Amino acid sequence: MNGVAPHPVTNAEFTRALGAAVHRPAILRAPYVLLKLAMGEFAEVLYASQRAVPKAALDHGFRFEHPEIGGALAAIL
């Protein structure tokens, strides 16, 4: 099973949702070059798009407490 929420988001969507959750503007995205310098090869994982969907969990009737990124970030922050 994929351990993901049922609504995958892009990096830009995540950045906007995180900014909203912490009540800060989310104007700039993290530039790949700086991430590559700071994190090495792991930067590729951060920028790659998996778009994983929890099909097995949904098929078995699993109900997510926070299916949307905004609600999930608000709950943990």
N, CA, C and O atoms as CSV, one atom per row, in Angstrom:
chain,resi,resn,atom,element,x,y,z
A,1,MET,N,N,0.835,-1.192,0.000
A,1,MET,CA,C,0.000,0.000,0.000
A,1,MET,C,C,0.872,1.244,0.000
A,1,MET,O,O,1.941,1.270,0.610
A,2,ASN,N,N,0.401,2.279,-0.693
A,2,ASN,CA,C,1.088,3.564,-0.662
A,2,ASN,C,C,0.638,4.334,0.572
A,2,ASN,O,O,-0.561,4.449,0.829
A,3,GLY,N,N,1.582,4.857,1.332
A,3,GLY,CA,C,1.250,5.666,2.509
A,3,GLY,C,C,1.102,7.125,2.132
A,3,GLY,O,O,1.891,7.969,2.556
A,4,VAL,N,N,0.092,7.418,1.338
A,4,VAL,CA,C,-0.139,8.781,0.848
A,4,VAL,C,C,-1.610,9.150,1.018
A,4,VAL,O,O,-2.461,8.279,1.200
A,5,ALA,N,N,-1.897,10.432,0.957
A,5,ALA,CA,C,-3.279,10.910,1.007
A,5,ALA,C,C,-3.921,10.727,-0.367
A,5,ALA,O,O,-3.213,10.566,-1.361
A,6,PRO,N,N,-5.246,10.749,-0.434
A,6,PRO,CA,C,-5.902,10.484,-1.709
A,6,PRO,C,C,-5.853,11.619,-2.725
A,6,PRO,O,O,-6.283,11.435,-3.864
A,7,HIS,N,N,-5.343,12.780,-2.345
A,7,HIS,CA,C,-5.284,13.911,-3.279
A,7,HIS,C,C,-3.835,14.393,-3.409
A,7,HIS,O,O,-3.412,15.276,-2.663
A,8,PRO,N,N,-3.067,13.818,-4.356
A,8,PRO,CA,C,-1.680,14.249,-4.528
A,8,PRO,C,C,-1.615,15.718,-4.949
A,8,PRO,O,O,-2.497,16.214,-5.650
A,9,VAL,N,N,-0.563,16.399,-4.512
A,9,VAL,CA,C,-0.390,17.815,-4.850
A,9,VAL,C,C,0.983,18.039,-5.461
A,9,VAL,O,O,1.914,17.264,-5.244
A,10,THR,N,N,1.089,19.100,-6.218
A,10,THR,CA,C,2.374,19.487,-6.789
A,10,THR,C,C,3.185,20.227,-5.725
A,10,THR,O,O,2.668,20.576,-4.664
A,11,ASN,N,N,4.450,20.458,-6.023
A,11,ASN,CA,C,5.307,21.218,-5.120
A,11,ASN,C,C,4.723,22.612,-4.891
A,11,ASN,O,O,4.725,23.110,-3.765
A,12,ALA,N,N,4.229,23.236,-5.949
A,12,ALA,CA,C,3.659,24.582,-5.824
A,12,ALA,C,C,2.406,24.572,-4.947
A,12,ALA,O,O,2.220,25.475,-4.131
A,13,GLU,N,N,1.549,23.567,-5.103
A,13,GLU,CA,C,0.349,23.459,-4.276
A,13,GLU,C,C,0.712,23.232,-2.806
A,13,GLU,O,O,0.106,23.815,-1.907
A,14,PHE,N,N,1.712,22.375,-2.578
A,14,PHE,CA,C,2.159,22.119,-1.209
A,14,PHE,C,C,2.718,23.391,-0.585
A,14,PHE,O,O,2.434,23.691,0.574
A,15,THR,N,N,3.511,24.140,-1.345
A,15,THR,CA,C,4.102,25.373,-0.838
A,15,THR,C,C,3.021,26.379,-0.460
A,15,THR,O,O,3.100,27.006,0.596
A,16,ARG,N,N,2.010,26.536,-1.317
A,16,ARG,CA,C,0.900,27.446,-1.003
A,16,ARG,C,C,0.140,26.993,0.242
A,16,ARG,O,O,-0.206,27.820,1.087
A,17,ALA,N,N,-0.121,25.705,0.366
A,17,ALA,CA,C,-0.856,25.177,1.518
A,17,ALA,C,C,-0.042,25.342,2.798
A,17,ALA,O,O,-0.595,25.677,3.845
A,18,LEU,N,N,1.260,25.112,2.721
A,18,LEU,CA,C,2.120,25.289,3.887
A,18,LEU,C,C,2.155,26.751,4.298
A,18,LEU,O,O,2.073,27.062,5.487
A,19,GLY,N,N,2.276,27.647,3.337
A,19,GLY,CA,C,2.250,29.079,3.636
A,19,GLY,C,C,0.958,29.492,4.316
A,19,GLY,O,O,0.969,30.271,5.269
A,20,ALA,N,N,-0.155,28.966,3.822
A,20,ALA,CA,C,-1.451,29.280,4.432
A,20,ALA,C,C,-1.541,28.720,5.847
A,20,ALA,O,O,-2.090,29.371,6.736
A,21,ALA,N,N,-1.008,27.520,6.063
A,21,ALA,CA,C,-1.089,26.880,7.377
A,21,ALA,C,C,-0.274,27.629,8.436
A,21,ALA,O,O,-0.648,27.651,9.609
A,22,VAL,N,N,0.831,28.239,8.022
A,22,VAL,CA,C,1.673,28.975,8.973
A,22,VAL,C,C,1.439,30.490,8.877
A,22,VAL,O,O,2.153,31.284,9.489
A,23,HIS,N,N,0.426,30.862,8.097
A,23,HIS,CA,C,0.042,32.275,7.954
A,23,HIS,C,C,1.206,33.142,7.472
A,23,HIS,O,O,1.466,34.220,8.006
A,24,ARG,N,N,1.894,32.642,6.452
A,24,ARG,CA,C,3.008,33.363,5.833
A,24,ARG,C,C,2.840,33.313,4.321
A,24,ARG,O,O,2.309,32.336,3.793
A,25,PRO,N,N,3.276,34.333,3.629
A,25,PRO,CA,C,3.178,34.282,2.164
A,25,PRO,C,C,4.116,33.223,1.597
A,25,PRO,O,O,5.231,33.034,2.084
A,26,ALA,N,N,3.654,32.550,0.580
A,26,ALA,CA,C,4.464,31.534,-0.092
A,26,ALA,C,C,4.698,32.006,-1.517
A,26,ALA,O,O,4.032,31.562,-2.451
A,27,ILE,N,N,5.642,32.901,-1.666
A,27,ILE,CA,C,5.872,33.535,-2.955
A,27,ILE,C,C,6.921,32.777,-3.774
A,27,ILE,O,O,6.732,32.536,-4.966
A,28,LEU,N,N,8.016,32.409,-3.130
A,28,LEU,CA,C,9.129,31.790,-3.847
A,28,LEU,C,C,9.166,30.283,-3.658
A,28,LEU,O,O,8.913,29.768,-2.569
A,29,ARG,N,N,9.484,29.591,-4.736
A,29,ARG,CA,C,9.706,28.152,-4.655
A,29,ARG,C,C,11.181,27.909,-4.373
A,29,ARG,O,O,12.021,28.763,-4.658
A,30,ALA,N,N,11.490,26.764,-3.824
A,30,ALA,CA,C,12.887,26.409,-3.568
A,30,ALA,C,C,13.573,26.104,-4.898
A,30,ALA,O,O,13.152,25.194,-5.611
A,31,PRO,N,N,14.620,26.850,-5.241
A,31,PRO,CA,C,15.302,26.600,-6.511
A,31,PRO,C,C,16.056,25.268,-6.476
A,31,PRO,O,O,16.718,24.939,-5.492
A,32,TYR,N,N,15.942,24.524,-7.553
A,32,TYR,CA,C,16.561,23.207,-7.636
A,32,TYR,C,C,18.061,23.264,-7.377
A,32,TYR,O,O,18.598,22.401,-6.683
A,33,VAL,N,N,18.741,24.259,-7.919
A,33,VAL,CA,C,20.196,24.360,-7.773
A,33,VAL,C,C,20.596,24.457,-6.293
A,33,VAL,O,O,21.545,23.802,-5.861
A,34,LEU,N,N,19.871,25.272,-5.523
A,34,LEU,CA,C,20.185,25.394,-4.101
A,34,LEU,C,C,19.876,24.107,-3.346
A,34,LEU,O,O,20.637,23.701,-2.467
A,35,LEU,N,N,18.766,23.468,-3.684
A,35,LEU,CA,C,18.458,22.187,-3.049
A,35,LEU,C,C,19.515,21.139,-3.386
A,35,LEU,O,O,19.899,20.344,-2.529
A,36,LYS,N,N,19.979,21.138,-4.621
A,36,LYS,CA,C,21.009,20.183,-5.052
A,36,LYS,C,C,22.295,20.408,-4.260
A,36,LYS,O,O,22.948,19.448,-3.852
A,37,LEU,N,N,22.661,21.678,-4.040
A,37,LEU,CA,C,23.855,21.979,-3.262
A,37,LEU,C,C,23.689,21.566,-1.794
A,37,LEU,O,O,24.619,21.043,-1.180
A,38,ALA,N,N,22.513,21.804,-1.251
A,38,ALA,CA,C,22.282,21.521,0.162
A,38,ALA,C,C,22.022,20.040,0.442
A,38,ALA,O,O,22.435,19.523,1.479
A,39,MET,N,N,21.338,19.358,-0.481
A,39,MET,CA,C,20.890,17.999,-0.193
A,39,MET,C,C,21.458,16.937,-1.122
A,39,MET,O,O,21.173,15.751,-0.957
A,40,GLY,N,N,22.247,17.345,-2.082
A,40,GLY,CA,C,22.844,16.369,-2.993
A,40,GLY,C,C,21.808,15.675,-3.850
A,40,GLY,O,O,20.875,16.301,-4.352
A,41,GLU,N,N,21.983,14.370,-4.011
A,41,GLU,CA,C,21.097,13.584,-4.875
A,41,GLU,C,C,19.656,13.538,-4.360
A,41,GLU,O,O,18.736,13.293,-5.141
A,42,PHE,N,N,19.444,13.767,-3.064
A,42,PHE,CA,C,18.097,13.743,-2.510
A,42,PHE,C,C,17.223,14.841,-3.107
A,42,PHE,O,O,15.998,14.727,-3.091
A,43,ALA,N,N,17.826,15.889,-3.627
A,43,ALA,CA,C,17.067,16.971,-4.264
A,43,ALA,C,C,16.240,16.437,-5.428
A,43,ALA,O,O,15.148,16.940,-5.690
A,44,GLU,N,N,16.747,15.428,-6.128
A,44,GLU,CA,C,15.999,14.841,-7.235
A,44,GLU,C,C,14.705,14.212,-6.744
A,44,GLU,O,O,13.681,14.284,-7.423
A,45,VAL,N,N,14.746,13.597,-5.569
A,45,VAL,CA,C,13.547,12.985,-4.990
A,45,VAL,C,C,12.528,14.065,-4.652
A,45,VAL,O,O,11.330,13.874,-4.860
A,46,LEU,N,N,12.994,15.195,-4.132
A,46,LEU,CA,C,12.089,16.280,-3.775
A,46,LEU,C,C,11.411,16.888,-4.989
A,46,LEU,O,O,10.259,17.313,-4.912
A,47,TYR,N,N,12.114,16.932,-6.099
A,47,TYR,CA,C,11.563,17.561,-7.301
A,47,TYR,C,C,10.851,16.580,-8.232
A,47,TYR,O,O,10.112,17.004,-9.121
A,48,ALA,N,N,11.061,15.293,-8.044
A,48,ALA,CA,C,10.417,14.305,-8.906
A,48,ALA,C,C,8.944,14.178,-8.538
A,48,ALA,O,O,8.565,14.353,-7.380
A,49,SER,N,N,8.139,13.881,-9.510
A,49,SER,CA,C,6.708,13.732,-9.283
A,49,SER,C,C,6.350,12.251,-9.262
A,49,SER,O,O,6.548,11.547,-10.252
A,50,GLN,N,N,5.832,11.789,-8.157
A,50,GLN,CA,C,5.411,10.401,-8.047
A,50,GLN,C,C,3.925,10.244,-8.341
A,50,GLN,O,O,3.512,9.251,-8.941
A,51,ARG,N,N,3.120,11.218,-7.923
A,51,ARG,CA,C,1.664,11.192,-8.096
A,51,ARG,C,C,1.079,9.850,-7.635
A,51,ARG,O,O,0.189,9.296,-8.281
A,52,ALA,N,N,1.588,9.342,-6.519
A,52,ALA,CA,C,1.104,8.086,-5.959
A,52,ALA,C,C,-0.293,8.283,-5.378
A,52,ALA,O,O,-0.584,9.309,-4.765
A,53,VAL,N,N,-1.140,7.298,-5.578
A,53,VAL,CA,C,-2.517,7.323,-5.078
A,53,VAL,C,C,-2.725,6.067,-4.232
A,53,VAL,O,O,-2.277,4.987,-4.618
A,54,PRO,N,N,-3.395,6.190,-3.091
A,54,PRO,CA,C,-3.597,5.029,-2.205
A,54,PRO,C,C,-4.756,4.139,-2.673
A,54,PRO,O,O,-5.745,3.977,-1.959
A,55,LYS,N,N,-4.628,3.572,-3.862
A,55,LYS,CA,C,-5.716,2.802,-4.460
A,55,LYS,C,C,-6.159,1.638,-3.570
A,55,LYS,O,O,-7.358,1.445,-3.368
A,56,ALA,N,N,-5.224,0.871,-3.043
A,56,ALA,CA,C,-5.599,-0.284,-2.215
A,56,ALA,C,C,-6.349,0.164,-0.965
A,56,ALA,O,O,-7.355,-0.443,-0.597
A,57,ALA,N,N,-5.876,1.207,-0.316
A,57,ALA,CA,C,-6.544,1.703,0.894
A,57,ALA,C,C,-7.955,2.188,0.562
A,57,ALA,O,O,-8.904,1.885,1.286
A,58,LEU,N,N,-8.091,2.934,-0.522
A,58,LEU,CA,C,-9.409,3.427,-0.927
A,58,LEU,C,C,-10.330,2.273,-1.334
A,58,LEU,O,O,-11.517,2.273,-1.007
A,59,ASP,N,N,-9.777,1.296,-2.045
A,59,ASP,CA,C,-10.576,0.138,-2.464
A,59,ASP,C,C,-11.095,-0.659,-1.268
A,59,ASP,O,O,-12.140,-1.304,-1.352
A,60,HIS,N,N,-10.360,-0.611,-0.158
A,60,HIS,CA,C,-10.761,-1.331,1.048
A,60,HIS,C,C,-11.575,-0.460,2.002
A,60,HIS,O,O,-11.857,-0.868,3.128
A,61,GLY,N,N,-11.952,0.731,1.557
A,61,GLY,CA,C,-12.832,1.582,2.344
A,61,GLY,C,C,-12.153,2.415,3.419
A,61,GLY,O,O,-12.827,2.936,4.308
A,62,PHE,N,N,-10.832,2.551,3.357
A,62,PHE,CA,C,-10.139,3.364,4.351
A,62,PHE,C,C,-10.604,4.806,4.227
A,62,PHE,O,O,-10.681,5.357,3.129
A,63,ARG,N,N,-10.913,5.408,5.369
A,63,ARG,CA,C,-11.342,6.814,5.383
A,63,ARG,C,C,-10.219,7.653,5.987
A,63,ARG,O,O,-9.771,7.400,7.105
A,64,PHE,N,N,-9.779,8.639,5.243
A,64,PHE,CA,C,-8.704,9.516,5.683
A,64,PHE,C,C,-9.249,10.603,6.585
A,64,PHE,O,O,-10.264,11.226,6.270
A,65,GLU,N,N,-8.582,10.835,7.704
A,65,GLU,CA,C,-8.995,11.907,8.601
A,65,GLU,C,C,-8.780,13.265,7.946
A,65,GLU,O,O,-9.584,14.179,8.126
A,66,HIS,N,N,-7.693,13.398,7.188
A,66,HIS,CA,C,-7.364,14.652,6.502
A,66,HIS,C,C,-6.996,14.330,5.046
A,66,HIS,O,O,-5.810,14.225,4.736
A,67,PRO,N,N,-7.970,14.170,4.152
A,67,PRO,CA,C,-7.661,13.807,2.772
A,67,PRO,C,C,-7.037,14.932,1.946
A,67,PRO,O,O,-6.395,14.662,0.931
A,68,GLU,N,N,-7.214,16.177,2.360
A,68,GLU,CA,C,-6.675,17.323,1.623
A,68,GLU,C,C,-5.454,17.878,2.348
A,68,GLU,O,O,-5.378,17.811,3.575
A,69,ILE,N,N,-4.508,18.420,1.608
A,69,ILE,CA,C,-3.250,18.913,2.180
A,69,ILE,C,C,-3.468,20.037,3.184
A,69,ILE,O,O,-2.782,20.085,4.205
A,70,GLY,N,N,-4.394,20.931,2.922
A,70,GLY,CA,C,-4.638,22.060,3.829
A,70,GLY,C,C,-5.061,21.593,5.223
A,70,GLY,O,O,-4.538,22.076,6.228
A,71,GLY,N,N,-5.994,20.669,5.281
A,71,GLY,CA,C,-6.450,20.150,6.567
A,71,GLY,C,C,-5.374,19.366,7.292
A,71,GLY,O,O,-5.260,19.447,8.515
A,72,ALA,N,N,-4.585,18.609,6.547
A,72,ALA,CA,C,-3.505,17.824,7.151
A,72,ALA,C,C,-2.445,18.754,7.763
A,72,ALA,O,O,-2.010,18.532,8.894
A,73,LEU,N,N,-2.032,19.778,7.035
A,73,LEU,CA,C,-1.018,20.701,7.543
A,73,LEU,C,C,-1.554,21.495,8.744
A,73,LEU,O,O,-0.830,21.723,9.713
A,74,ALA,N,N,-2.807,21.907,8.677
A,74,ALA,CA,C,-3.399,22.632,9.798
A,74,ALA,C,C,-3.425,21.757,11.057
A,74,ALA,O,O,-3.218,22.255,12.163
A,75,ALA,N,N,-3.676,20.468,10.889
A,75,ALA,CA,C,-3.741,19.553,12.031
A,75,ALA,C,C,-2.368,19.307,12.656
A,75,ALA,O,O,-2.266,19.170,13.875
A,76,ILE,N,N,-1.315,19.249,11.844
A,76,ILE,CA,C,0.007,18.939,12.410
A,76,ILE,C,C,0.789,20.184,12.824
A,76,ILE,O,O,1.741,20.093,13.598
A,77,LEU,N,N,0.388,21.343,12.310
A,77,LEU,CA,C,1.111,22.555,12.689
A,77,LEU,C,C,0.303,23.270,13.724
A,77,LEU,O,O,0.710,24.328,14.202
